[in-house]
Amino acid sequence: MGSNTDRALAVSDRNSPQSKQRRHAGTATQNQLRAIFSLSFRQRIDPLHIARERFDVDRIEDLSMREASSLIDELKLSAPAMRA
């Protein structure tokens, strides 16, 4: 369980210029979210862990459209080649 200081830092991070910019950039679409979950499921990786690490979000749904697109591209590149 986090301390009050941790909670205060988390709240202040949500009010940071980067966070405000993310909110105004539009949120990820349902199709993008589906693609992220599908690609990460196939690769057996945790999409939230990657999103937190790369984009400092608390939920996948908090990604901007641009961030979601970037994550999808990254997941596609790291996916093993499909067999015919």
Secondary structure, DSSP 8 states (H G I E B T S, - for coil): ---HHHHHHHHHHHTSHHHHHHHHT-B--HHHHHHHHHHHHHHT--HHHHHHHHH--SSGGG-BHHHHHHHHHHHHHHS-----
